[in-house]
């Protein structure tokens, strides 16, 4: 007899997360521009904003080759991450998950440590609720399990 089927969450792009990343990096770049002398200020501000663009591309637009496009939950502390390249990595989940109505932060341990941030607009309402319940209590609602095709 096999255990419960894994639940798969297919992530979509998040314009809200992209805007938050770019806004925070833009504000930080503006602060550095104001504080530093002209030439270094322009250079450092441009680099900081470029870092924001790269981060938004990878984490919010899911366009980087290592961007996580799908999360498959196979247990309370076990997930499989699928990247944009199609690479699947099994990972264990760390203890410091952050869960609220806007996002779920999932620290994972694979070949490298990283934190997966899933915002509410990356999943449908029911799927995001199910992910929040799993992150809080280690279980996905029974209706979610029944709704998945075999």
N, CA, C and O atoms as a GROMACS GRO file, in nm:
protein
  600
    1UNK      N    1   0.085  -0.118   0.000
    1UNK     CA    2   0.000   0.000   0.000
    1UNK      C    3   0.089   0.124   0.000
    1UNK      O    4   0.181   0.135   0.081
    2UNK      N    5   0.061   0.215  -0.088
    2UNK     CA    6   0.142   0.336  -0.097
    2UNK      C    7   0.081   0.447  -0.012
    2UNK      O    8  -0.036   0.442   0.024
    3UNK      N    9   0.164   0.546   0.019
    3UNK     CA   10   0.118   0.660   0.098
    3UNK      C   11   0.037   0.756   0.013
    3UNK      O   12   0.010   0.729  -0.103
    4UNK      N   13  -0.001   0.868   0.072
    4UNK     CA   14  -0.078   0.967  -0.004
    4UNK      C   15   0.001   1.022  -0.122
    4UNK      O   16   0.123   1.034  -0.116
    5UNK      N   17  -0.071   1.056  -0.227
    5UNK     CA   18  -0.007   1.114  -0.345
    5UNK      C   19   0.049   1.252  -0.311
    5UNK      O   20  -0.010   1.325  -0.231
    6UNK      N   21   0.162   1.287  -0.371
    6UNK     CA   22   0.214   1.424  -0.351
    6UNK      C   23   0.119   1.527  -0.411
    6UNK      O   24   0.050   1.500  -0.510
    7UNK      N   25   0.115   1.642  -0.352
    7UNK     CA   26   0.035   1.754  -0.401
    7UNK      C   27   0.128   1.851  -0.472
    7UNK      O   28   0.232   1.890  -0.418
    8UNK      N   29   0.091   1.890  -0.593
    8UNK     CA   30   0.177   1.976  -0.675
    8UNK      C   31   0.115   2.116  -0.684
    8UNK      O   32  -0.004   2.132  -0.712
    9UNK      N   33   0.198   2.215  -0.660
    9UNK     CA   34   0.159   2.355  -0.673
    9UNK      C   35   0.241   2.416  -0.786
    9UNK      O   36   0.362   2.431  -0.774
   10UNK      N   37   0.175   2.451  -0.895
   10UNK     CA   38   0.239   2.513  -1.010
   10UNK      C   39   0.236   2.664  -0.989
   10UNK      O   40   0.128   2.723  -0.981
   11UNK      N   41   0.352   2.726  -0.980
   11UNK     CA   42   0.360   2.869  -0.952
   11UNK      C   43   0.350   2.951  -1.080
   11UNK      O   44   0.396   2.909  -1.186
   12UNK      N   45   0.288   3.068  -1.069
   12UNK     CA   46   0.283   3.160  -1.182
   12UNK      C   47   0.356   3.288  -1.144
   12UNK      O   48   0.393   3.308  -1.028
   13UNK      N   49   0.378   3.374  -1.241
   13UNK     CA   50   0.451   3.499  -1.218
   13UNK      C   51   0.374   3.589  -1.122
   13UNK      O   52   0.252   3.585  -1.116
   14UNK      N   53   0.449   3.669  -1.047
   14UNK     CA   54   0.388   3.759  -0.950
   14UNK      C   55   0.425   3.904  -0.979
   14UNK      O   56   0.536   3.947  -0.947
   15UNK      N   57   0.334   3.981  -1.038
   15UNK     CA   58   0.364   4.122  -1.061
   15UNK      C   59   0.378   4.201  -0.930
   15UNK      O   60   0.455   4.297  -0.924
   16UNK      N   61   0.306   4.160  -0.826
   16UNK     CA   62   0.316   4.229  -0.697
   16UNK      C   63   0.453   4.210  -0.633
   16UNK      O   64   0.510   4.304  -0.580
   17UNK      N   65   0.505   4.087  -0.638
   17UNK     CA   66   0.638   4.062  -0.582
   17UNK      C   67   0.744   4.136  -0.664
   17UNK      O   68   0.838   4.192  -0.607
   18UNK      N   69   0.730   4.136  -0.795
   18UNK     CA   70   0.825   4.209  -0.880
   18UNK      C   71   0.824   4.358  -0.846
   18UNK      O   72   0.930   4.420  -0.835
   19UNK      N   73   0.706   4.415  -0.828
   19UNK     CA   74   0.695   4.557  -0.793
   19UNK      C   75   0.757   4.584  -0.656
   19UNK      O   76   0.823   4.686  -0.638
   20UNK      N   77   0.736   4.495  -0.560
   20UNK     CA   78   0.794   4.513  -0.426
   20UNK      C   79   0.946   4.507  -0.432
   20UNK      O   80   1.014   4.589  -0.369
   21UNK      N   81   1.000   4.412  -0.505
   21UNK     CA   82   1.145   4.398  -0.517
   21UNK      C   83   1.205   4.521  -0.585
   21UNK      O   84   1.302   4.580  -0.536
   22UNK      N   85   1.147   4.560  -0.698
   22UNK     CA   86   1.198   4.676  -0.771
   22UNK      C   87   1.181   4.805  -0.691
   22UNK      O   88   1.268   4.892  -0.694
   23UNK      N   89   1.070   4.818  -0.621
   23UNK     CA   90   1.047   4.937  -0.539
   23UNK      C   91   1.148   4.948  -0.426
   23UNK      O   92   1.204   5.055  -0.402
   24UNK      N   93   1.173   4.837  -0.356
   24UNK     CA   94   1.269   4.839  -0.246
   24UNK      C   95   1.410   4.868  -0.297
   24UNK      O   96   1.483   4.948  -0.238
   25UNK      N   97   1.449   4.805  -0.406
   25UNK     CA   98   1.582   4.830  -0.461
   25UNK      C   99   1.593   4.972  -0.518
   25UNK      O  100   1.698   5.035  -0.509
   26UNK      N  101   1.485   5.021  -0.578
   26UNK     CA  102   1.486   5.158  -0.630
   26UNK      C  103   1.500   5.260  -0.518
   26UNK      O  104   1.574   5.357  -0.532
   27UNK      N  105   1.430   5.239  -0.406
   27UNK     CA  106   1.443   5.330  -0.292
   27UNK      C  107   1.584   5.325  -0.232
   27UNK      O  108   1.641   5.428  -0.199
   28UNK      N  109   1.638   5.205  -0.219
   28UNK     CA  110   1.774   5.191  -0.167
   28UNK      C  111   1.874   5.258  -0.261
   28UNK      O  112   1.967   5.325  -0.216
   29UNK      N  113   1.855   5.241  -0.392
   29UNK     CA  114   1.944   5.304  -0.490
   29UNK      C  115   1.934   5.456  -0.480
   29UNK      O  116   2.035   5.526  -0.486
   30UNK      N  117   1.812   5.508  -0.463
   30UNK     CA  118   1.794   5.653  -0.451
   30UNK      C  119   1.863   5.706  -0.325
   30UNK      O  120   1.923   5.814  -0.328
   31UNK      N  121   1.854   5.632  -0.216
   31UNK     CA  122   1.921   5.674  -0.091
   31UNK      C  123   2.073   5.680  -0.110
   31UNK      O  124   2.138   5.775  -0.067
   32UNK      N  125   2.128   5.578  -0.174
   32UNK     CA  126   2.272   5.578  -0.198
   32UNK      C  127   2.314   5.690  -0.291
   32UNK      O  128   2.419   5.751  -0.273
   33UNK      N  129   2.232   5.718  -0.390
   33UNK     CA  130   2.261   5.826  -0.484
   33UNK      C  131   2.267   5.961  -0.411
   33UNK      O  132   2.352   6.045  -0.440
   34UNK      N  133   2.177   5.979  -0.315
   34UNK     CA  134   2.172   6.106  -0.241
   34UNK      C  135   2.291   6.118  -0.145
   34UNK      O  136   2.344   6.227  -0.126
   35UNK      N  137   2.331   6.008  -0.084
   35UNK     CA  138   2.434   6.011   0.020
   35UNK      C  139   2.576   6.013  -0.037
   35UNK      O  140   2.662   6.081   0.018
   36UNK      N  141   2.600   5.939  -0.144
   36UNK     CA  142   2.736   5.928  -0.198
   36UNK      C  143   2.767   6.042  -0.295
   36UNK      O  144   2.675   6.105  -0.348
   37UNK      N  145   2.895   6.068  -0.318
   37UNK     CA  146   2.932   6.167  -0.420
   37UNK      C  147   2.877   6.126  -0.556
   37UNK      O  148   2.841   6.010  -0.577
   38UNK      N  149   2.870   6.219  -0.648
   38UNK     CA  150   2.799   6.202  -0.775
   38UNK      C  151   2.838   6.077  -0.854
   38UNK      O  152   2.753   5.992  -0.879
   39UNK      N  153   2.963   6.063  -0.893
   39UNK     CA  154   3.004   5.949  -0.977
   39UNK      C  155   2.988   5.815  -0.905
   39UNK      O  156   2.926   5.724  -0.961
   40UNK      N  157   3.041   5.799  -0.783
   40UNK     CA  158   3.020   5.671  -0.715
   40UNK      C  159   2.872   5.646  -0.684
   40UNK      O  160   2.825   5.533  -0.689
   41UNK      N  161   2.800   5.752  -0.653
   41UNK     CA  162   2.657   5.739  -0.623
   41UNK      C  163   2.578   5.684  -0.740
   41UNK      O  164   2.492   5.597  -0.724
   42UNK      N  165   2.607   5.736  -0.859
   42UNK     CA  166   2.540   5.688  -0.980
   42UNK      C  167   2.576   5.542  -1.005
   42UNK      O  168   2.488   5.461  -1.036
   43UNK      N  169   2.703   5.508  -0.991
   43UNK     CA  170   2.748   5.371  -1.016
   43UNK      C  171   2.687   5.271  -0.919
   43UNK      O  172   2.635   5.167  -0.961
   44UNK      N  173   2.694   5.302  -0.791
   44UNK     CA  174   2.641   5.209  -0.690
   44UNK      C  175   2.488   5.200  -0.701
   44UNK      O  176   2.432   5.091  -0.688
   45UNK      N  177   2.422   5.310  -0.725
   45UNK     CA  178   2.276   5.308  -0.740
   45UNK      C  179   2.236   5.224  -0.862
   45UNK      O  180   2.139   5.148  -0.855
   46UNK      N  181   2.309   5.238  -0.971
   46UNK     CA  182   2.279   5.159  -1.091
   46UNK      C  183   2.301   5.010  -1.065
   46UNK      O  184   2.220   4.927  -1.107
   47UNK      N  185   2.408   4.976  -0.996
   47UNK     CA  186   2.434   4.835  -0.963
   47UNK      C  187   2.326   4.778  -0.871
   47UNK      O  188   2.281   4.665  -0.890
   48UNK      N  189   2.285   4.857  -0.774
   48UNK     CA  190   2.181   4.810  -0.682
   48UNK      C  191   2.048   4.790  -0.754
   48UNK      O  192   1.978   4.693  -0.729
   49UNK      N  193   2.015   4.881  -0.844
   49UNK     CA  194   1.891   4.865  -0.920
   49UNK      C  195   1.900   4.745  -1.015
   49UNK      O  196   1.802   4.673  -1.035
   50UNK      N  197   2.018   4.724  -1.074
   50UNK     CA  198   2.038   4.606  -1.160
   50UNK      C  199   2.023   4.476  -1.080
   50UNK      O  200   1.968   4.378  -1.130
   51UNK      N  201   2.071   4.477  -0.957
   51UNK     CA  202   2.051   4.361  -0.870
   51UNK      C  203   1.903   4.337  -0.845
   51UNK      O  204   1.858   4.222  -0.843
   52UNK      N  205   1.828   4.443  -0.827
   52UNK     CA  206   1.682   4.431  -0.810
   52UNK      C  207   1.616   4.372  -0.934
   52UNK      O  208   1.527   4.288  -0.922
   53UNK      N  209   1.659   4.415  -1.052
   53UNK     CA  210   1.604   4.359  -1.176
   53UNK      C  211   1.633   4.210  -1.187
   53UNK      O  212   1.546   4.131  -1.224
   54UNK      N  213   1.757   4.172  -1.155
   54UNK     CA  214   1.794   4.030  -1.162
   54UNK      C  215   1.715   3.947  -1.061
   54UNK      O  216   1.671   3.836  -1.092
   55UNK      N  217   1.697   4.000  -0.942
   55UNK     CA  218   1.621   3.928  -0.838
   55UNK      C  219   1.474   3.916  -0.878
   55UNK      O  220   1.415   3.809  -0.864
   56UNK      N  221   1.415   4.023  -0.928
   56UNK     CA  222   1.276   4.019  -0.971
   56UNK      C  223   1.258   3.921  -1.087
   56UNK      O  224   1.158   3.849  -1.092
   57UNK      N  225   1.352   3.918  -1.178
   57UNK     CA  226   1.345   3.824  -1.292
   57UNK      C  227   1.344   3.680  -1.243
   57UNK      O  228   1.268   3.597  -1.294
   58UNK      N  229   1.427   3.650  -1.146
   58UNK     CA  230   1.438   3.513  -1.096
   58UNK      C  231   1.325   3.475  -1.002
   58UNK      O  232   1.263   3.370  -1.018
   59UNK      N  233   1.296   3.559  -0.903
   59UNK     CA  234   1.203   3.522  -0.796
   59UNK      C  235   1.057   3.555  -0.827
   59UNK      O  236   0.968   3.480  -0.788
   60UNK      N  237   1.031   3.664  -0.896
   60UNK     CA  238   0.893   3.705  -0.921
   60UNK      C  239   0.844   3.668  -1.061
   60UNK      O  240   0.732   3.620  -1.077
   61UNK      N  241   0.928   3.690  -1.162
   61UNK     CA  242   0.888   3.658  -1.300
   61UNK      C  243   0.918   3.513  -1.335
   61UNK      O  244   0.878   3.465  -1.441
   62UNK      N  245   0.990   3.442  -1.245
   62UNK     CA  246   1.023   3.299  -1.262
   62UNK      C  247   1.094   3.272  -1.394
   62UNK      O  248   1.070   3.170  -1.458
   63UNK      N  249   1.180   3.365  -1.436
   63UNK     CA  250   1.246   3.352  -1.566
   63UNK      C  251   1.389   3.302  -1.556
   63UNK      O  252   1.446   3.263  -1.658
   64UNK      N  253   1.448   3.302  -1.439
   64UNK     CA  254   1.584   3.252  -1.425
   64UNK      C  255   1.588   3.100  -1.439
   64UNK      O  256   1.488   3.033  -1.415
   65UNK      N  257   1.703   3.046  -1.478
   65UNK     CA  258   1.709   2.901  -1.499
   65UNK      C  259   1.693   2.822  -1.371
   65UNK      O  260   1.651   2.707  -1.375
   66UNK      N  261   1.726   2.882  -1.256
   66UNK     CA  262   1.708   2.814  -1.128
   66UNK      C  263   1.583   2.860  -1.054
   66UNK      O  264   1.565   2.828  -0.937
   67UNK      N  265   1.496   2.934  -1.123
   67UNK     CA  266   1.372   2.979  -1.061
   67UNK      C  267   1.281   2.859  -1.033
   67UNK      O  268   1.264   2.772  -1.119
   68UNK      N  269   1.224   2.855  -0.914
   68UNK     CA  270   1.135   2.745  -0.878
   68UNK      C  271   0.999   2.770  -0.942
   68UNK      O  272   0.934   2.871  -0.914
   69UNK      N  273   0.957   2.678  -1.028
   69UNK     CA  274   0.829   2.692  -1.098
   69UNK      C  275   0.720   2.605  -1.038
   69UNK      O  276   0.601   2.632  -1.058
   70UNK      N  277   0.759   2.500  -0.964
   70UNK     CA  278   0.659   2.411  -0.904
   70UNK      C  279   0.712   2.357  -0.772
   70UNK      O  280   0.832   2.332  -0.757
   71UNK      N  281   0.621   2.339  -0.678
   71UNK     CA  282   0.653   2.278  -0.549
   71UNK      C  283   0.563   2.156  -0.535
   71UNK      O  284   0.442   2.166  -0.550
   72UNK      N  285   0.624   2.043  -0.507
   72UNK     CA  286   0.548   1.919  -0.486
   72UNK      C  287   0.569   1.877  -0.341
   72UNK      O  288   0.681   1.853  -0.298
   73UNK      N  289   0.460   1.867  -0.268
   73UNK     CA  290   0.467   1.832  -0.126
   73UNK      C  291   0.442   1.683  -0.111
   73UNK      O  292   0.339   1.631  -0.154
   74UNK      N  293   0.537   1.615  -0.050
   74UNK     CA  294   0.522   1.471  -0.031
   74UNK      C  295   0.514   1.433   0.116
   74UNK      O  296   0.499   1.315   0.148
   75UNK      N  297   0.524   1.527   0.204
   75UNK     CA  298   0.515   1.500   0.347
   75UNK      C  299   0.520   1.630   0.425
   75UNK      O  300   0.532   1.738   0.366
   76UNK      N  301   0.510   1.622   0.557
   76UNK     CA  302   0.509   1.744   0.637
   76UNK      C  303   0.637   1.827   0.623
   76UNK      O  304   0.633   1.949   0.633
   77UNK      N  305   0.749   1.762   0.601
   77UNK     CA  306   0.876   1.833   0.592
   77UNK      C  307   0.955   1.797   0.466
   77UNK      O  308   1.075   1.824   0.460
   78UNK      N  309   0.890   1.738   0.366
   78UNK     CA  310   0.958   1.697   0.243
   78UNK      C  311   0.890   1.759   0.123
   78UNK      O  312   0.768   1.750   0.108
   79UNK      N  313   0.970   1.822   0.037
   79UNK     CA  314   0.918   1.881  -0.086
   79UNK      C  315   1.012   1.847  -0.202
   79UNK      O  316   1.129   1.813  -0.182
   80UNK      N  317   0.958   1.857  -0.321
   80UNK     CA  318   1.038   1.848  -0.442
   80UNK      C  319   1.018   1.979  -0.517
   80UNK      O  320   0.905   2.021  -0.541
   81UNK      N  321   1.128   2.042  -0.553
   81UNK     CA  322   1.124   2.170  -0.624
   81UNK      C  323   1.157   2.145  -0.770
   81UNK      O  324   1.253   2.075  -0.802
   82UNK      N  325   1.078   2.204  -0.859
   82UNK     CA  326   1.105   2.193  -1.002
   82UNK      C  327   1.144   2.331  -1.054
   82UNK      O  328   1.070   2.427  -1.037
   83UNK      N  329   1.260   2.339  -1.117
   83UNK     CA  330   1.310   2.467  -1.166
   83UNK      C  331   1.263   2.492  -1.310
   83UNK      O  332   1.204   2.405  -1.374
   84UNK      N  333   1.292   2.611  -1.359
   84UNK     CA  334   1.255   2.648  -1.495
   84UNK      C  335   1.323   2.558  -1.598
   84UNK      O  336   1.269   2.536  -1.706
   85UNK      N  337   1.441   2.505  -1.565
   85UNK     CA  338   1.512   2.413  -1.655
   85UNK      C  339   1.451   2.274  -1.654
   85UNK      O  340   1.488   2.190  -1.736
   86UNK      N  341   1.358   2.247  -1.562
   86UNK     CA  342   1.298   2.116  -1.552
   86UNK      C  343   1.369   2.024  -1.454
   86UNK      O  344   1.334   1.907  -1.441
   87UNK      N  345   1.469   2.076  -1.384
   87UNK     CA  346   1.543   1.998  -1.286
   87UNK      C  347   1.457   1.984  -1.160
   87UNK      O  348   1.401   2.082  -1.111
   88UNK      N  349   1.449   1.862  -1.110
   88UNK     CA  350   1.374   1.835  -0.987
   88UNK      C  351   1.472   1.809  -0.874
   88UNK      O  352   1.562   1.726  -0.886
   89UNK      N  353   1.454   1.881  -0.763
   89UNK     CA  354   1.542   1.866  -0.647
   89UNK      C  355   1.458   1.832  -0.525
   89UNK      O  356   1.364   1.904  -0.491
   90UNK      N  357   1.492   1.722  -0.461
   90UNK     CA  358   1.426   1.686  -0.336
   90UNK      C  359   1.488   1.770  -0.225
   90UNK      O  360   1.609   1.792  -0.224
   91UNK      N  361   1.406   1.815  -0.133
   91UNK     CA  362   1.456   1.902  -0.027
   91UNK      C  363   1.380   1.876   0.102
   91UNK      O  364   1.264   1.833   0.102
   92UNK      N  365   1.447   1.903   0.211
   92UNK     CA  366   1.379   1.901   0.340
   92UNK      C  367   1.349   2.046   0.379
   92UNK      O  368   1.422   2.138   0.341
   93UNK      N  369   1.243   2.063   0.453
   93UNK     CA  370   1.197   2.197   0.488
   93UNK      C  371   1.249   2.233   0.626
   93UNK      O  372   1.243   2.154   0.719
   94UNK      N  373   1.302   2.354   0.637
   94UNK     CA  374   1.353   2.403   0.764
   94UNK      C  375   1.240   2.442   0.859
   94UNK      O  376   1.124   2.448   0.818
   95UNK      N  377   1.273   2.470   0.984
   95UNK     CA  378   1.171   2.496   1.085
   95UNK      C  379   1.113   2.637   1.083
   95UNK      O  380   1.009   2.659   1.146
   96UNK      N  381   1.172   2.731   1.016
   96UNK     CA  382   1.129   2.871   1.027
   96UNK      C  383   1.042   2.917   0.911
   96UNK      O  384   1.077   3.012   0.841
   97UNK      N  385   0.932   2.851   0.891
   97UNK     CA  386   0.838   2.894   0.786
   97UNK      C  387   0.764   3.018   0.836
   97UNK      O  388   0.731   3.030   0.954
   98UNK      N  389   0.739   3.110   0.744
   98UNK     CA  390   0.660   3.229   0.776
   98UNK      C  391   0.534   3.221   0.693
   98UNK      O  392   0.539   3.205   0.571
   99UNK      N  393   0.420   3.234   0.759
   99UNK     CA  394   0.292   3.220   0.691
   99UNK      C  395   0.202   3.337   0.730
   99UNK      O  396   0.183   3.365   0.848
  100UNK      N  397   0.148   3.405   0.630
  100UNK     CA  398   0.045   3.505   0.653
  100UNK      C  399  -0.046   3.511   0.532
  100UNK      O  400  -0.032   3.428   0.441
  101UNK      N  401  -0.136   3.606   0.527
  101UNK     CA  402  -0.233   3.608   0.417
  101UNK      C  403  -0.174   3.655   0.285
  101UNK      O  404  -0.237   3.639   0.180
  102UNK      N  405  -0.053   3.714   0.287
  102UNK     CA  406   0.008   3.766   0.165
  102UNK      C  407   0.112   3.672   0.104
  102UNK      O  408   0.128   3.668  -0.018
  103UNK      N  409   0.182   3.597   0.188
  103UNK     CA  410   0.288   3.510   0.136
  103UNK      C  411   0.317   3.395   0.232
  103UNK      O  412   0.278   3.397   0.349
  104UNK      N  413   0.386   3.295   0.177
  104UNK     CA  414   0.439   3.184   0.256
  104UNK      C  415   0.588   3.176   0.224
  104UNK      O  416   0.628   3.171   0.108
  105UNK      N  417   0.669   3.176   0.327
  105UNK     CA  418   0.814   3.166   0.312
  105UNK      C  419   0.855   3.026   0.359
  105UNK      O  420   0.831   2.989   0.474
  106UNK      N  421   0.918   2.950   0.269
  106UNK     CA  422   0.954   2.811   0.298
  106UNK      C  423   1.106   2.796   0.288
  106UNK      O  424   1.160   2.796   0.177
  107UNK      N  425   1.176   2.782   0.401
  107UNK     CA  426   1.320   2.758   0.393
  107UNK      C  427   1.345   2.611   0.357
  107UNK      O  428   1.290   2.521   0.420
  108UNK      N  429   1.426   2.588   0.257
  108UNK     CA  430   1.453   2.451   0.213
  108UNK      C  431   1.602   2.423   0.216
  108UNK      O  432   1.685   2.513   0.202
  109UNK      N  433   1.634   2.296   0.235
  109UNK     CA  434   1.773   2.251   0.234
  109UNK      C  435   1.789   2.153   0.119
  109UNK      O  436   1.740   2.040   0.125
  110UNK      N  437   1.859   2.196   0.015
  110UNK     CA  438   1.896   2.110  -0.096
  110UNK      C  439   2.048   2.111  -0.099
  110UNK      O  440   2.112   2.117   0.006
  111UNK      N  441   2.107   2.104  -0.217
  111UNK     CA  442   2.252   2.117  -0.226
  111UNK      C  443   2.296   2.255  -0.177
  111UNK      O  444   2.410   2.273  -0.136
  112UNK      N  445   2.205   2.351  -0.181
  112UNK     CA  446   2.230   2.483  -0.123
  112UNK      C  447   2.107   2.524  -0.044
  112UNK      O  448   1.995   2.485  -0.077
  113UNK      N  449   2.127   2.602   0.058
  113UNK     CA  450   2.014   2.652   0.136
  113UNK      C  451   1.950   2.769   0.063
  113UNK      O  452   2.019   2.854   0.006
  114UNK      N  453   1.819   2.771   0.067
  114UNK     CA  454   1.750   2.883   0.005
  114UNK      C  455   1.610   2.891   0.063
  114UNK      O  456   1.562   2.797   0.125
  115UNK      N  457   1.546   3.003   0.043
  115UNK     CA  458   1.410   3.022   0.090
  115UNK      C  459   1.322   3.048  -0.030
  115UNK      O  460   1.352   3.133  -0.114
  116UNK      N  461   1.212   2.974  -0.037
  116UNK     CA  462   1.116   2.992  -0.146
  116UNK      C  463   1.005   3.083  -0.093
  116UNK      O  464   0.944   3.055   0.010
  117UNK      N  465   0.980   3.192  -0.164
  117UNK     CA  466   0.875   3.285  -0.126
  117UNK      C  467   0.761   3.269  -0.225
  117UNK      O  468   0.777   3.292  -0.345
  118UNK      N  469   0.645   3.230  -0.175
  118UNK     CA  470   0.527   3.212  -0.259
  118UNK      C  471   0.426   3.317  -0.216
  118UNK      O  472   0.378   3.316  -0.102
  119UNK      N  473   0.393   3.407  -0.308
  119UNK     CA  474   0.294   3.511  -0.277
  119UNK      C  475   0.155   3.463  -0.318
  119UNK      O  476   0.140   3.368  -0.395
  120UNK      N  477   0.055   3.530  -0.265
  120UNK     CA  478  -0.083   3.489  -0.289
  120UNK      C  479  -0.121   3.490  -0.436
  120UNK      O  480  -0.204   3.410  -0.480
  121UNK      N  481  -0.061   3.580  -0.515
  121UNK     CA  482  -0.096   3.587  -0.657
  121UNK      C  483  -0.022   3.485  -0.743
  121UNK      O  484  -0.041   3.482  -0.864
  122UNK      N  485   0.064   3.403  -0.683
  122UNK     CA  486   0.133   3.299  -0.759
  122UNK      C  487   0.050   3.171  -0.770
  122UNK      O  488   0.080   3.085  -0.852
  123UNK      N  489  -0.053   3.160  -0.689
  123UNK     CA  490  -0.142   3.042  -0.689
  123UNK      C  491  -0.286   3.089  -0.685
  123UNK      O  492  -0.314   3.204  -0.652
  124UNK      N  493  -0.376   3.000  -0.720
  124UNK     CA  494  -0.518   3.028  -0.704
  124UNK      C  495  -0.552   3.035  -0.556
  124UNK      O  496  -0.475   2.988  -0.472
  125UNK      N  497  -0.666   3.092  -0.524
  125UNK     CA  498  -0.705   3.110  -0.384
  125UNK      C  499  -0.709   2.981  -0.303
  125UNK      O  500  -0.657   2.976  -0.192
  126UNK      N  501  -0.770   2.876  -0.358
  126UNK     CA  502  -0.778   2.748  -0.287
  126UNK      C  503  -0.642   2.683  -0.271
  126UNK      O  504  -0.612   2.624  -0.167
  127UNK      N  505  -0.560   2.692  -0.374
  127UNK     CA  506  -0.426   2.633  -0.365
  127UNK      C  507  -0.340   2.709  -0.265
  127UNK      O  508  -0.264   2.647  -0.190
  128UNK      N  509  -0.350   2.842  -0.263
  128UNK     CA  510  -0.271   2.919  -0.168
  128UNK      C  511  -0.314   2.888  -0.026
  128UNK      O  512  -0.231   2.879   0.064
  129UNK      N  513  -0.444   2.872  -0.005
  129UNK     CA  514  -0.495   2.835   0.128
  129UNK      C  515  -0.440   2.699   0.170
  129UNK      O  516  -0.400   2.681   0.285
  130UNK      N  517  -0.439   2.604   0.077
  130UNK     CA  518  -0.387   2.470   0.106
  130UNK      C  519  -0.238   2.475   0.140
  130UNK      O  520  -0.193   2.406   0.231
  131UNK      N  521  -0.161   2.557   0.066
  131UNK     CA  522  -0.019   2.571   0.094
  131UNK      C  523   0.002   2.632   0.232
  131UNK      O  524   0.092   2.590   0.306
  132UNK      N  525  -0.079   2.730   0.267
  132UNK     CA  526  -0.069   2.791   0.401
  132UNK      C  527  -0.099   2.689   0.510
  132UNK      O  528  -0.030   2.685   0.611
  133UNK      N  529  -0.201   2.608   0.489
  133UNK     CA  530  -0.235   2.505   0.589
  133UNK      C  531  -0.122   2.404   0.603
  133UNK      O  532  -0.089   2.364   0.715
  134UNK      N  533  -0.062   2.364   0.492
  134UNK     CA  534   0.051   2.271   0.500
  134UNK      C  535   0.168   2.334   0.575
  134UNK      O  536   0.232   2.270   0.659
  135UNK      N  537   0.196   2.462   0.544
  135UNK     CA  538   0.309   2.529   0.610
  135UNK      C  539   0.286   2.545   0.760
  135UNK      O  540   0.380   2.538   0.839
  136UNK      N  541   0.160   2.566   0.799
  136UNK     CA  542   0.130   2.583   0.941
  136UNK      C  543   0.121   2.450   1.016
  136UNK      O  544   0.176   2.436   1.125
  137UNK      N  545   0.051   2.352   0.957
  137UNK     CA  546   0.019   2.229   1.030
  137UNK      C  547   0.074   2.102   0.968
  137UNK      O  548   0.056   1.994   1.024
  138UNK      N  549   0.140   2.113   0.854
  138UNK     CA  550   0.198   1.994   0.792
  138UNK      C  551   0.099   1.905   0.721
  138UNK      O  552   0.131   1.790   0.689
  139UNK      N  553  -0.021   1.954   0.697
  139UNK     CA  554  -0.124   1.874   0.630
  139UNK      C  555  -0.195   1.958   0.524
  139UNK      O  556  -0.212   2.079   0.540
  140UNK      N  557  -0.235   1.891   0.418
  140UNK     CA  558  -0.314   1.955   0.313
  140UNK      C  559  -0.457   1.909   0.332
  140UNK      O  560  -0.479   1.792   0.364
  141UNK      N  561  -0.556   1.998   0.314
  141UNK     CA  562  -0.695   1.958   0.334
  141UNK      C  563  -0.734   1.838   0.250
  141UNK      O  564  -0.684   1.822   0.139
  142UNK      N  565  -0.823   1.755   0.301
  142UNK     CA  566  -0.868   1.636   0.230
  142UNK      C  567  -0.932   1.668   0.096
  142UNK      O  568  -0.912   1.593   0.000
  143UNK      N  569  -1.006   1.776   0.086
  143UNK     CA  570  -1.069   1.813  -0.042
  143UNK      C  571  -0.964   1.840  -0.148
  143UNK      O  572  -0.988   1.813  -0.265
  144UNK      N  573  -0.850   1.893  -0.108
  144UNK     CA  574  -0.743   1.920  -0.203
  144UNK      C  575  -0.688   1.790  -0.257
  144UNK      O  576  -0.658   1.781  -0.376
  145UNK      N  577  -0.675   1.690  -0.173
  145UNK     CA  578  -0.625   1.560  -0.216
  145UNK      C  579  -0.724   1.494  -0.312
  145UNK      O  580  -0.683   1.431  -0.410
  146UNK      N  581  -0.852   1.507  -0.285
  146UNK     CA  582  -0.953   1.443  -0.369
  146UNK      C  583  -0.966   1.514  -0.504
  146UNK      O  584  -1.003   1.453  -0.604
  147UNK      N  585  -0.934   1.645  -0.507
  147UNK     CA  586  -0.952   1.721  -0.630
  147UNK      C  587  -0.842   1.693  -0.732
  147UNK      O  588  -0.858   1.725  -0.850
  148UNK      N  589  -0.732   1.635  -0.690
  148UNK     CA  590  -0.621   1.609  -0.781
  148UNK      C  591  -0.646   1.486  -0.865
  148UNK      O  592  -0.690   1.383  -0.812
  149UNK      N  593  -0.620   1.494  -0.995
  149UNK     CA  594  -0.634   1.375  -1.080
  149UNK      C  595  -0.524   1.274  -1.050
  149UNK      O  596  -0.416   1.310  -1.003
  150UNK      N  597  -0.553   1.148  -1.080
  150UNK     CA  598  -0.454   1.042  -1.053
  150UNK      C  599  -0.342   1.044  -1.154
  150UNK      O  600  -0.251   0.962  -1.146
   0.00000   0.00000   0.00000
